[in-house]
Amino acid sequence: MADKIKLVQGDTRPALVCTLSDENTGDPITLNGATVYLKFRQVGATVLTGTLTGTISNAAGGEVVFYWAQDPTILDGPAGDYEGEIEIVFGDGTIQTVYDPLKFKIREDF
């Protein structure tokens, strides 16, 4: 994903909807029994700003939704560039991380 997702400090909407697919085949990653996380941090930081647990909206289609309202302070940091890493923990305990991080731009609220 080359574009940055633009957000405003302190907002709790809109939800972030992601469709996860296998990079080699293009097929959706089946999310039955999985838990999906979005780890969020400022670019260049080593400490996470927060982690959201996704709501799987279509397990067979690889669709997951992240709600900023789940952690109302996650977008309270300084304006600037942020990144998000999506991690899938499957029911058998195996982990798959989406290779390319999501890119975000946060601006100050008026």
Biopython code that builds the backbone (N, CA, C, O; Angstrom):
import numpy as np
from Bio.PDB.StructureBuilder import StructureBuilder

atoms = [
    (1, "MET", "N", (0.854, -1.176, 0.000)),
    (1, "MET", "CA", (0.000, 0.000, 0.000)),
    (1, "MET", "C", (0.890, 1.226, 0.000)),
    (1, "MET", "O", (1.661, 1.435, 0.937)),
    (2, "ALA", "N", (0.793, 2.027, -1.028)),
    (2, "ALA", "CA", (1.675, 3.185, -1.176)),
    (2, "ALA", "C", (1.082, 4.444, -0.539)),
    (2, "ALA", "O", (1.824, 5.285, -0.031)),
    (3, "ASP", "N", (-0.225, 4.578, -0.560)),
    (3, "ASP", "CA", (-0.871, 5.777, -0.029)),
    (3, "ASP", "C", (-0.912, 5.749, 1.490)),
    (3, "ASP", "O", (-0.917, 4.690, 2.117)),
    (4, "LYS", "N", (-0.941, 6.948, 2.060)),
    (4, "LYS", "CA", (-1.079, 7.065, 3.514)),
    (4, "LYS", "C", (-2.553, 7.228, 3.867)),
    (4, "LYS", "O", (-3.304, 7.921, 3.181)),
    (5, "ILE", "N", (-2.938, 6.582, 4.936)),
    (5, "ILE", "CA", (-4.281, 6.730, 5.478)),
    (5, "ILE", "C", (-4.246, 7.970, 6.351)),
    (5, "ILE", "O", (-3.435, 8.058, 7.273)),
    (6, "LYS", "N", (-5.121, 8.930, 6.069)),
    (6, "LYS", "CA", (-5.096, 10.213, 6.772)),
    (6, "LYS", "C", (-6.122, 10.216, 7.901)),
    (6, "LYS", "O", (-7.292, 9.885, 7.707)),
    (7, "LEU", "N", (-5.645, 10.602, 9.094)),
    (7, "LEU", "CA", (-6.481, 10.626, 10.288)),
    (7, "LEU", "C", (-6.247, 11.928, 11.046)),
    (7, "LEU", "O", (-5.295, 12.657, 10.769)),
    (8, "VAL", "N", (-7.121, 12.211, 12.002)),
    (8, "VAL", "CA", (-7.025, 13.420, 12.818)),
    (8, "VAL", "C", (-6.871, 13.001, 14.285)),
    (8, "VAL", "O", (-7.545, 12.085, 14.756)),
    (9, "GLN", "N", (-5.966, 13.693, 14.999)),
    (9, "GLN", "CA", (-5.727, 13.405, 16.417)),
    (9, "GLN", "C", (-7.042, 13.302, 17.181)),
    (9, "GLN", "O", (-7.946, 14.117, 17.000)),
    (10, "GLY", "N", (-7.130, 12.293, 18.033)),
    (10, "GLY", "CA", (-8.264, 12.157, 18.934)),
    (10, "GLY", "C", (-9.523, 11.564, 18.322)),
    (10, "GLY", "O", (-10.477, 11.285, 19.049)),
    (11, "ASP", "N", (-9.558, 11.362, 17.002)),
    (11, "ASP", "CA", (-10.752, 10.784, 16.382)),
    (11, "ASP", "C", (-10.874, 9.308, 16.745)),
    (11, "ASP", "O", (-9.880, 8.656, 17.065)),
    (12, "THR", "N", (-12.088, 8.791, 16.694)),
    (12, "THR", "CA", (-12.328, 7.373, 16.928)),
    (12, "THR", "C", (-13.038, 6.715, 15.740)),
    (12, "THR", "O", (-13.451, 5.558, 15.818)),
    (13, "ARG", "N", (-13.173, 7.458, 14.653)),
    (13, "ARG", "CA", (-13.729, 6.952, 13.403)),
    (13, "ARG", "C", (-12.934, 7.541, 12.272)),
    (13, "ARG", "O", (-12.283, 8.559, 12.506)),
    (14, "PRO", "N", (-12.917, 7.020, 11.092)),
    (14, "PRO", "CA", (-13.674, 5.865, 10.606)),
    (14, "PRO", "C", (-12.975, 4.555, 10.960)),
    (14, "PRO", "O", (-11.791, 4.534, 11.295)),
    (15, "ALA", "N", (-13.726, 3.478, 10.878)),
    (15, "ALA", "CA", (-13.134, 2.164, 11.068)),
    (15, "ALA", "C", (-12.196, 1.876, 9.892)),
    (15, "ALA", "O", (-12.389, 2.389, 8.790)),
    (16, "LEU", "N", (-11.202, 1.067, 10.137)),
    (16, "LEU", "CA", (-10.247, 0.667, 9.110)),
    (16, "LEU", "C", (-10.597, -0.752, 8.682)),
    (16, "LEU", "O", (-10.486, -1.686, 9.476)),
    (17, "VAL", "N", (-11.018, -0.919, 7.435)),
    (17, "VAL", "CA", (-11.420, -2.218, 6.900)),
    (17, "VAL", "C", (-10.286, -2.750, 6.027)),
    (17, "VAL", "O", (-9.844, -2.073, 5.099)),
    (18, "CYS", "N", (-9.817, -3.960, 6.324)),
    (18, "CYS", "CA", (-8.718, -4.565, 5.571)),
    (18, "CYS", "C", (-9.134, -5.930, 5.055)),
    (18, "CYS", "O", (-9.776, -6.706, 5.763)),
    (19, "THR", "N", (-8.761, -6.218, 3.811)),
    (19, "THR", "CA", (-8.933, -7.552, 3.249)),
    (19, "THR", "C", (-7.543, -8.148, 3.110)),
    (19, "THR", "O", (-6.706, -7.630, 2.371)),
    (20, "LEU", "N", (-7.304, -9.229, 3.818)),
    (20, "LEU", "CA", (-5.989, -9.859, 3.860)),
    (20, "LEU", "C", (-5.932, -10.988, 2.841)),
    (20, "LEU", "O", (-6.793, -11.868, 2.823)),
    (21, "SER", "N", (-4.910, -10.952, 1.996)),
    (21, "SER", "CA", (-4.785, -11.978, 0.960)),
    (21, "SER", "C", (-3.359, -12.490, 0.885)),
    (21, "SER", "O", (-2.414, -11.811, 1.286)),
    (22, "ASP", "N", (-3.222, -13.698, 0.364)),
    (22, "ASP", "CA", (-1.924, -14.322, 0.180)),
    (22, "ASP", "C", (-1.193, -13.588, -0.944)),
    (22, "ASP", "O", (-1.728, -13.440, -2.043)),
    (23, "GLU", "N", (0.015, -13.135, -0.670)),
    (23, "GLU", "CA", (0.780, -12.353, -1.642)),
    (23, "GLU", "C", (1.105, -13.156, -2.897)),
    (23, "GLU", "O", (1.211, -12.584, -3.982)),
    (24, "ASN", "N", (1.262, -14.463, -2.769)),
    (24, "ASN", "CA", (1.642, -15.301, -3.908)),
    (24, "ASN", "C", (0.460, -15.696, -4.783)),
    (24, "ASN", "O", (0.561, -15.697, -6.010)),
    (25, "THR", "N", (-0.660, -16.033, -4.149)),
    (25, "THR", "CA", (-1.806, -16.528, -4.916)),
    (25, "THR", "C", (-2.895, -15.483, -5.125)),
    (25, "THR", "O", (-3.689, -15.587, -6.060)),
    (26, "GLY", "N", (-2.933, -14.473, -4.253)),
    (26, "GLY", "CA", (-4.001, -13.480, -4.309)),
    (26, "GLY", "C", (-5.270, -13.937, -3.623)),
    (26, "GLY", "O", (-6.231, -13.175, -3.519)),
    (27, "ASP", "N", (-5.283, -15.182, -3.150)),
    (27, "ASP", "CA", (-6.458, -15.714, -2.460)),
    (27, "ASP", "C", (-6.586, -15.087, -1.078)),
    (27, "ASP", "O", (-5.577, -14.763, -0.451)),
    (28, "PRO", "N", (-7.825, -14.910, -0.590)),
    (28, "PRO", "CA", (-7.998, -14.380, 0.765)),
    (28, "PRO", "C", (-7.403, -15.328, 1.795)),
    (28, "PRO", "O", (-7.426, -16.546, 1.621)),
    (29, "ILE", "N", (-6.871, -14.759, 2.868)),
    (29, "ILE", "CA", (-6.386, -15.563, 3.988)),
    (29, "ILE", "C", (-7.594, -15.903, 4.852)),
    (29, "ILE", "O", (-8.272, -15.009, 5.359)),
    (30, "THR", "N", (-7.861, -17.183, 5.018)),
    (30, "THR", "CA", (-9.004, -17.619, 5.817)),
    (30, "THR", "C", (-8.726, -17.335, 7.290)),
    (30, "THR", "O", (-7.714, -17.774, 7.836)),
    (31, "LEU", "N", (-9.632, -16.600, 7.925)),
    (31, "LEU", "CA", (-9.429, -16.135, 9.296)),
    (31, "LEU", "C", (-10.270, -16.890, 10.324)),
    (31, "LEU", "O", (-10.415, -16.429, 11.456)),
    (32, "ASN", "N", (-10.829, -18.046, 9.945)),
    (32, "ASN", "CA", (-11.617, -18.841, 10.891)),
    (32, "ASN", "C", (-10.776, -19.192, 12.111)),
    (32, "ASN", "O", (-9.700, -19.775, 11.977)),
    (33, "GLY", "N", (-11.258, -18.840, 13.296)),
    (33, "GLY", "CA", (-10.567, -19.159, 14.542)),
    (33, "GLY", "C", (-9.338, -18.306, 14.820)),
    (33, "GLY", "O", (-8.616, -18.568, 15.781)),
    (34, "ALA", "N", (-9.086, -17.293, 14.001)),
    (34, "ALA", "CA", (-7.894, -16.450, 14.169)),
    (34, "ALA", "C", (-8.226, -15.187, 14.960)),
    (34, "ALA", "O", (-9.385, -14.794, 15.093)),
    (35, "THR", "N", (-7.172, -14.572, 15.477)),
    (35, "THR", "CA", (-7.261, -13.244, 16.084)),
    (35, "THR", "C", (-6.297, -12.362, 15.302)),
    (35, "THR", "O", (-5.153, -12.743, 15.052)),
    (36, "VAL", "N", (-6.772, -11.174, 14.917)),
    (36, "VAL", "CA", (-5.956, -10.284, 14.088)),
    (36, "VAL", "C", (-5.687, -8.998, 14.863)),
    (36, "VAL", "O", (-6.600, -8.398, 15.431)),
    (37, "TYR", "N", (-4.422, -8.583, 14.876)),
    (37, "TYR", "CA", (-4.008, -7.391, 15.608)),
    (37, "TYR", "C", (-3.435, -6.346, 14.660)),
    (37, "TYR", "O", (-2.829, -6.674, 13.640)),
    (38, "LEU", "N", (-3.639, -5.085, 15.018)),
    (38, "LEU", "CA", (-2.980, -3.968, 14.355)),
    (38, "LEU", "C", (-2.081, -3.307, 15.386)),
    (38, "LEU", "O", (-2.558, -2.694, 16.341)),
    (39, "LYS", "N", (-0.780, -3.437, 15.186)),
    (39, "LYS", "CA", (0.196, -2.787, 16.071)),
    (39, "LYS", "C", (0.506, -1.429, 15.459)),
    (39, "LYS", "O", (0.814, -1.340, 14.271)),
    (40, "PHE", "N", (0.428, -0.375, 16.259)),
    (40, "PHE", "CA", (0.474, 1.003, 15.762)),
    (40, "PHE", "C", (1.580, 1.772, 16.474)),
    (40, "PHE", "O", (1.693, 1.718, 17.698)),
    (41, "ARG", "N", (2.398, 2.494, 15.697)),
    (41, "ARG", "CA", (3.466, 3.299, 16.295)),
    (41, "ARG", "C", (3.845, 4.444, 15.375)),
    (41, "ARG", "O", (3.542, 4.435, 14.182)),
    (42, "GLN", "N", (4.517, 5.430, 15.957)),
    (42, "GLN", "CA", (5.038, 6.552, 15.184)),
    (42, "GLN", "C", (6.252, 6.055, 14.399)),
    (42, "GLN", "O", (7.030, 5.244, 14.902)),
    (43, "VAL", "N", (6.412, 6.540, 13.165)),
    (43, "VAL", "CA", (7.551, 6.140, 12.342)),
    (43, "VAL", "C", (8.845, 6.504, 13.071)),
    (43, "VAL", "O", (9.000, 7.624, 13.558)),
    (44, "GLY", "N", (9.756, 5.562, 13.138)),
    (44, "GLY", "CA", (11.036, 5.772, 13.813)),
    (44, "GLY", "C", (11.023, 5.382, 15.278)),
    (44, "GLY", "O", (12.081, 5.272, 15.897)),
    (45, "ALA", "N", (9.836, 5.169, 15.846)),
    (45, "ALA", "CA", (9.728, 4.797, 17.258)),
    (45, "ALA", "C", (9.931, 3.293, 17.417)),
    (45, "ALA", "O", (9.706, 2.524, 16.483)),
    (46, "THR", "N", (10.354, 2.888, 18.597)),
    (46, "THR", "CA", (10.473, 1.466, 18.897)),
    (46, "THR", "C", (9.378, 0.999, 19.853)),
    (46, "THR", "O", (9.177, -0.201, 20.042)),
    (47, "VAL", "N", (8.676, 1.952, 20.448)),
    (47, "VAL", "CA", (7.595, 1.646, 21.384)),
    (47, "VAL", "C", (6.260, 1.816, 20.661)),
    (47, "VAL", "O", (6.048, 2.798, 19.950)),
    (48, "LEU", "N", (5.372, 0.856, 20.851)),
    (48, "LEU", "CA", (4.050, 0.936, 20.226)),
    (48, "LEU", "C", (3.205, 2.023, 20.874)),
    (48, "LEU", "O", (3.258, 2.229, 22.087)),
    (49, "THR", "N", (2.430, 2.711, 20.052)),
    (49, "THR", "CA", (1.431, 3.650, 20.548)),
    (49, "THR", "C", (0.245, 2.875, 21.103)),
    (49, "THR", "O", (-0.393, 3.296, 22.068)),
    (50, "GLY", "N", (-0.039, 1.739, 20.481)),
    (50, "GLY", "CA", (-1.131, 0.891, 20.925)),
    (50, "GLY", "C", (-1.319, -0.285, 19.992)),
    (50, "GLY", "O", (-0.707, -0.364, 18.927)),
    (51, "THR", "N", (-2.176, -1.196, 20.412)),
    (51, "THR", "CA", (-2.517, -2.367, 19.610)),
    (51, "THR", "C", (-4.029, -2.522, 19.607)),
    (51, "THR", "O", (-4.665, -2.496, 20.661)),
    (52, "LEU", "N", (-4.599, -2.682, 18.429)),
    (52, "LEU", "CA", (-6.036, -2.914, 18.290)),
    (52, "LEU", "C", (-6.273, -4.371, 17.928)),
    (52, "LEU", "O", (-5.512, -4.954, 17.156)),
    (53, "THR", "N", (-7.317, -4.955, 18.478)),
    (53, "THR", "CA", (-7.743, -6.304, 18.099)),
    (53, "THR", "C", (-8.853, -6.146, 17.074)),
    (53, "THR", "O", (-9.865, -5.494, 17.333)),
    (54, "GLY", "N", (-8.657, -6.746, 15.914)),
    (54, "GLY", "CA", (-9.623, -6.614, 14.831)),
    (54, "GLY", "C", (-10.875, -7.436, 15.068)),
    (54, "GLY", "O", (-10.874, -8.416, 15.812)),
    (55, "THR", "N", (-11.942, -7.006, 14.411)),
    (55, "THR", "CA", (-13.193, -7.744, 14.377)),
    (55, "THR", "C", (-13.276, -8.397, 13.007)),
    (55, "THR", "O", (-13.306, -7.704, 11.990)),
    (56, "ILE", "N", (-13.312, -9.712, 12.971)),
    (56, "ILE", "CA", (-13.374, -10.418, 11.691)),
    (56, "ILE", "C", (-14.798, -10.323, 11.162)),
    (56, "ILE", "O", (-15.743, -10.812, 11.782)),
    (57, "SER", "N", (-14.932, -9.685, 10.005)),
    (57, "SER", "CA", (-16.261, -9.469, 9.430)),
    (57, "SER", "C", (-16.592, -10.468, 8.326)),
    (57, "SER", "O", (-17.764, -10.656, 7.999)),
    (58, "ASN", "N", (-15.584, -11.108, 7.747)),
    (58, "ASN", "CA", (-15.786, -12.130, 6.720)),
    (58, "ASN", "C", (-14.575, -13.056, 6.776)),
    (58, "ASN", "O", (-13.570, -12.816, 6.108)),
    (59, "ALA", "N", (-14.676, -14.111, 7.574)),
    (59, "ALA", "CA", (-13.524, -15.001, 7.803)),
    (59, "ALA", "C", (-13.058, -15.660, 6.511)),
    (59, "ALA", "O", (-11.857, -15.704, 6.248)),
    (60, "ALA", "N", (-13.971, -16.167, 5.709)),
    (60, "ALA", "CA", (-13.586, -16.842, 4.466)),
    (60, "ALA", "C", (-12.987, -15.865, 3.452)),
    (60, "ALA", "O", (-12.142, -16.242, 2.640)),
    (61, "GLY", "N", (-13.436, -14.605, 3.508)),
    (61, "GLY", "CA", (-12.956, -13.585, 2.575)),
    (61, "GLY", "C", (-11.762, -12.803, 3.082)),
    (61, "GLY", "O", (-11.296, -11.889, 2.401)),
    (62, "GLY", "N", (-11.247, -13.138, 4.273)),
    (62, "GLY", "CA", (-10.068, -12.467, 4.815)),
    (62, "GLY", "C", (-10.302, -11.042, 5.262)),
    (62, "GLY", "O", (-9.358, -10.254, 5.322)),
    (63, "GLU", "N", (-11.555, -10.687, 5.582)),
    (63, "GLU", "CA", (-11.867, -9.298, 5.928)),
    (63, "GLU", "C", (-11.904, -9.084, 7.436)),
    (63, "GLU", "O", (-12.547, -9.826, 8.178)),
    (64, "VAL", "N", (-11.189, -8.038, 7.865)),
    (64, "VAL", "CA", (-11.126, -7.677, 9.279)),
    (64, "VAL", "C", (-11.303, -6.165, 9.404)),
    (64, "VAL", "O", (-10.880, -5.404, 8.534)),
    (65, "VAL", "N", (-11.937, -5.744, 10.502)),
    (65, "VAL", "CA", (-12.196, -4.325, 10.744)),
    (65, "VAL", "C", (-11.525, -3.934, 12.059)),
    (65, "VAL", "O", (-11.642, -4.625, 13.071)),
    (66, "PHE", "N", (-10.815, -2.797, 12.011)),
    (66, "PHE", "CA", (-10.197, -2.253, 13.222)),
    (66, "PHE", "C", (-10.929, -0.979, 13.599)),
    (66, "PHE", "O", (-11.112, -0.088, 12.769)),
    (67, "TYR", "N", (-11.348, -0.895, 14.855)),
    (67, "TYR", "CA", (-12.086, 0.260, 15.356)),
    (67, "TYR", "C", (-11.185, 1.079, 16.271)),
    (67, "TYR", "O", (-10.747, 0.594, 17.314)),
    (68, "TRP", "N", (-10.910, 2.313, 15.883)),
    (68, "TRP", "CA", (-10.074, 3.210, 16.690)),
    (68, "TRP", "C", (-10.698, 3.443, 18.062)),
    (68, "TRP", "O", (-9.975, 3.681, 19.030)),
    (69, "ALA", "N", (-12.020, 3.380, 18.165)),
    (69, "ALA", "CA", (-12.713, 3.611, 19.434)),
    (69, "ALA", "C", (-12.357, 2.545, 20.473)),
    (69, "ALA", "O", (-12.569, 2.752, 21.668)),
    (70, "GLN", "N", (-11.826, 1.421, 20.033)),
    (70, "GLN", "CA", (-11.415, 0.371, 20.963)),
    (70, "GLN", "C", (-10.330, 0.889, 21.919)),
    (70, "GLN", "O", (-10.245, 0.454, 23.067)),
    (71, "ASP", "N", (-9.507, 1.820, 21.431)),
    (71, "ASP", "CA", (-8.482, 2.464, 22.267)),
    (71, "ASP", "C", (-8.527, 3.958, 21.941)),
    (71, "ASP", "O", (-7.777, 4.423, 21.082)),
    (72, "PRO", "N", (-9.400, 4.716, 22.618)),
    (72, "PRO", "CA", (-9.616, 6.122, 22.267)),
    (72, "PRO", "C", (-8.374, 7.011, 22.339)),
    (72, "PRO", "O", (-8.393, 8.126, 21.817)),
    (73, "THR", "N", (-7.303, 6.548, 22.970)),
    (73, "THR", "CA", (-6.089, 7.367, 23.069)),
    (73, "THR", "C", (-5.060, 7.038, 21.993)),
    (73, "THR", "O", (-4.025, 7.700, 21.917)),
    (74, "ILE", "N", (-5.315, 6.048, 21.173)),
    (74, "ILE", "CA", (-4.301, 5.588, 20.218)),
    (74, "ILE", "C", (-3.919, 6.664, 19.196)),
    (74, "ILE", "O", (-2.801, 6.656, 18.682)),
    (75, "LEU", "N", (-4.832, 7.583, 18.901)),
    (75, "LEU", "CA", (-4.551, 8.651, 17.934)),
    (75, "LEU", "C", (-4.273, 9.985, 18.624)),
    (75, "LEU", "O", (-4.392, 11.042, 18.003)),
    (76, "ASP", "N", (-3.906, 9.941, 19.897)),
    (76, "ASP", "CA", (-3.644, 11.174, 20.649)),
    (76, "ASP", "C", (-2.196, 11.654, 20.569)),
    (76, "ASP", "O", (-1.870, 12.715, 21.100)),
    (77, "GLY", "N", (-1.338, 10.898, 19.922)),
    (77, "GLY", "CA", (0.073, 11.262, 19.854)),
    (77, "GLY", "C", (0.302, 12.492, 18.996)),
    (77, "GLY", "O", (-0.643, 13.048, 18.437)),
    (78, "PRO", "N", (1.558, 12.920, 18.887)),
    (78, "PRO", "CA", (1.876, 14.101, 18.095)),
    (78, "PRO", "C", (1.536, 13.897, 16.617)),
    (78, "PRO", "O", (1.561, 12.772, 16.116)),
    (79, "ALA", "N", (1.224, 14.978, 15.938)),
    (79, "ALA", "CA", (0.960, 14.910, 14.502)),
    (79, "ALA", "C", (2.201, 14.377, 13.799)),
    (79, "ALA", "O", (3.325, 14.617, 14.241)),
    (80, "GLY", "N", (1.995, 13.657, 12.706)),
    (80, "GLY", "CA", (3.127, 13.143, 11.945)),
    (80, "GLY", "C", (2.826, 11.821, 11.287)),
    (80, "GLY", "O", (1.669, 11.446, 11.094)),
    (81, "ASP", "N", (3.890, 11.120, 10.945)),
    (81, "ASP", "CA", (3.784, 9.852, 10.231)),
    (81, "ASP", "C", (3.796, 8.676, 11.202)),
    (81, "ASP", "O", (4.574, 8.635, 12.154)),
    (82, "TYR", "N", (2.913, 7.726, 10.932)),
    (82, "TYR", "CA", (2.771, 6.522, 11.744)),
    (82, "TYR", "C", (2.747, 5.305, 10.831)),
    (82, "TYR", "O", (2.577, 5.422, 9.617)),
    (83, "GLU", "N", (2.919, 4.138, 11.437)),
    (83, "GLU", "CA", (2.853, 2.901, 10.675)),
    (83, "GLU", "C", (2.121, 1.853, 11.493)),
    (83, "GLU", "O", (2.099, 1.895, 12.723)),
    (84, "GLY", "N", (1.520, 0.909, 10.776)),
    (84, "GLY", "CA", (0.791, -0.163, 11.428)),
    (84, "GLY", "C", (1.194, -1.505, 10.856)),
    (84, "GLY", "O", (1.373, -1.656, 9.648)),
    (85, "GLU", "N", (1.333, -2.473, 11.736)),
    (85, "GLU", "CA", (1.677, -3.833, 11.327)),
    (85, "GLU", "C", (0.512, -4.742, 11.683)),
    (85, "GLU", "O", (0.024, -4.722, 12.813)),
    (86, "ILE", "N", (0.066, -5.537, 10.718)),
    (86, "ILE", "CA", (-1.031, -6.470, 10.956)),
    (86, "ILE", "C", (-0.454, -7.850, 11.227)),
    (86, "ILE", "O", (0.343, -8.374, 10.449)),
    (87, "GLU", "N", (-0.875, -8.427, 12.345)),
    (87, "GLU", "CA", (-0.421, -9.755, 12.752)),
    (87, "GLU", "C", (-1.635, -10.653, 12.937)),
    (87, "GLU", "O", (-2.606, -10.277, 13.594)),
    (88, "ILE", "N", (-1.569, -11.844, 12.351)),
    (88, "ILE", "CA", (-2.646, -12.829, 12.465)),
    (88, "ILE", "C", (-2.154, -13.966, 13.346)),
    (88, "ILE", "O", (-1.111, -14.561, 13.077)),
    (89, "VAL", "N", (-2.906, -14.267, 14.398)),
    (89, "VAL", "CA", (-2.611, -15.422, 15.244)),
    (89, "VAL", "C", (-3.731, -16.433, 14.988)),
    (89, "VAL", "O", (-4.884, -16.208, 15.356)),
    (90, "PHE", "N", (-3.373, -17.536, 14.359)),
    (90, "PHE", "CA", (-4.355, -18.550, 13.996)),
    (90, "PHE", "C", (-4.716, -19.408, 15.204)),
    (90, "PHE", "O", (-4.003, -19.411, 16.208)),
    (91, "GLY", "N", (-5.810, -20.125, 15.102)),
    (91, "GLY", "CA", (-6.316, -20.941, 16.202)),
    (91, "GLY", "C", (-5.323, -21.964, 16.711)),
    (91, "GLY", "O", (-5.385, -22.356, 17.876)),
    (92, "ASP", "N", (-4.401, -22.407, 15.854)),
    (92, "ASP", "CA", (-3.405, -23.400, 16.281)),
    (92, "ASP", "C", (-2.160, -22.754, 16.881)),
    (92, "ASP", "O", (-1.189, -23.441, 17.195)),
    (93, "GLY", "N", (-2.192, -21.404, 17.042)),
    (93, "GLY", "CA", (-1.083, -20.690, 17.665)),
    (93, "GLY", "C", (-0.024, -20.191, 16.693)),
    (93, "GLY", "O", (0.887, -19.468, 17.095)),
    (94, "THR", "N", (-0.130, -20.567, 15.418)),
    (94, "THR", "CA", (0.842, -20.069, 14.444)),
    (94, "THR", "C", (0.556, -18.604, 14.138)),
    (94, "THR", "O", (-0.575, -18.134, 14.260)),
    (95, "ILE", "N", (1.619, -17.889, 13.733)),
    (95, "ILE", "CA", (1.527, -16.442, 13.521)),
    (95, "ILE", "C", (1.964, -16.106, 12.110)),
    (95, "ILE", "O", (2.956, -16.635, 11.607)),
    (96, "GLN", "N", (1.210, -15.220, 11.479)),
    (96, "GLN", "CA", (1.586, -14.675, 10.172)),
    (96, "GLN", "C", (1.471, -13.163, 10.252)),
    (96, "GLN", "O", (0.433, -12.634, 10.650)),
    (97, "THR", "N", (2.539, -12.466, 9.874)),
    (97, "THR", "CA", (2.552, -11.011, 9.869)),
    (97, "THR", "C", (2.517, -10.526, 8.429)),
    (97, "THR", "O", (3.268, -11.015, 7.585)),
    (98, "VAL", "N", (1.644, -9.564, 8.147)),
    (98, "VAL", "CA", (1.602, -8.961, 6.820)),
    (98, "VAL", "C", (2.917, -8.216, 6.634)),
    (98, "VAL", "O", (3.300, -7.403, 7.475)),
    (99, "TYR", "N", (3.604, -8.492, 5.536)),
    (99, "TYR", "CA", (4.964, -7.985, 5.357)),
    (99, "TYR", "C", (5.029, -6.461, 5.261)),
    (99, "TYR", "O", (5.842, -5.832, 5.939)),
    (100, "ASP", "N", (4.180, -5.865, 4.424)),
    (100, "ASP", "CA", (4.223, -4.419, 4.218)),
    (100, "ASP", "C", (3.405, -3.696, 5.283)),
    (100, "ASP", "O", (2.218, -3.979, 5.449)),
    (101, "PRO", "N", (4.030, -2.761, 6.009)),
    (101, "PRO", "CA", (3.265, -2.003, 7.008)),
    (101, "PRO", "C", (2.301, -1.017, 6.346)),
    (101, "PRO", "O", (2.544, -0.528, 5.243)),
    (102, "LEU", "N", (1.211, -0.742, 7.044)),
    (102, "LEU", "CA", (0.293, 0.316, 6.614)),
    (102, "LEU", "C", (0.921, 1.653, 6.971)),
    (102, "LEU", "O", (1.640, 1.760, 7.964)),
    (103, "LYS", "N", (0.653, 2.664, 6.170)),
    (103, "LYS", "CA", (1.206, 3.996, 6.415)),
    (103, "LYS", "C", (0.068, 4.958, 6.760)),
    (103, "LYS", "O", (-0.984, 4.963, 6.121)),
    (104, "PHE", "N", (0.314, 5.772, 7.790)),
    (104, "PHE", "CA", (-0.687, 6.721, 8.278)),
    (104, "PHE", "C", (-0.078, 8.119, 8.393)),
    (104, "PHE", "O", (1.122, 8.271, 8.621)),
    (105, "LYS", "N", (-0.910, 9.114, 8.234)),
    (105, "LYS", "CA", (-0.531, 10.515, 8.475)),
    (105, "LYS", "C", (-1.581, 11.063, 9.434)),
    (105, "LYS", "O", (-2.777, 11.018, 9.148)),
    (106, "ILE", "N", (-1.127, 11.580, 10.574)),
    (106, "ILE", "CA", (-2.045, 12.168, 11.558)),
    (106, "ILE", "C", (-1.789, 13.657, 11.632)),
    (106, "ILE", "O", (-0.647, 14.101, 11.750)),
    (107, "ARG", "N", (-2.862, 14.421, 11.562)),
    (107, "ARG", "CA", (-2.749, 15.880, 11.715)),
    (107, "ARG", "C", (-3.406, 16.295, 13.019)),
    (107, "ARG", "O", (-4.204, 15.557, 13.596)),
    (108, "GLU", "N", (-3.051, 17.502, 13.474)),
    (108, "GLU", "CA", (-3.639, 18.030, 14.690)),
    (108, "GLU", "C", (-5.112, 18.342, 14.484)),
    (108, "GLU", "O", (-5.540, 18.699, 13.386)),
    (109, "ASP", "N", (-5.873, 18.202, 15.547)),
    (109, "ASP", "CA", (-7.284, 18.602, 15.553)),
    (109, "ASP", "C", (-7.336, 20.102, 15.785)),
    (109, "ASP", "O", (-6.449, 20.662, 16.429)),
    (110, "PHE", "N", (-8.364, 20.758, 15.268)),
    (110, "PHE", "CA", (-8.525, 22.216, 15.485)),
    (110, "PHE", "C", (-8.897, 22.485, 16.923)),
    (110, "PHE", "O", (-9.077, 23.640, 17.308)),
]
sb = StructureBuilder()
sb.init_structure("model")
sb.init_model(0)
sb.init_chain("A")
sb.init_seg("    ")
for serial, (resi, resn, name, xyz) in enumerate(atoms, 1):
    if name == "N":
        sb.init_residue(resn, " ", resi, " ")
    sb.init_atom(name, np.array(xyz, "f"), 0.0, 1.0, " ", f" {name:<3s}", serial, name[0])
structure = sb.get_structure()
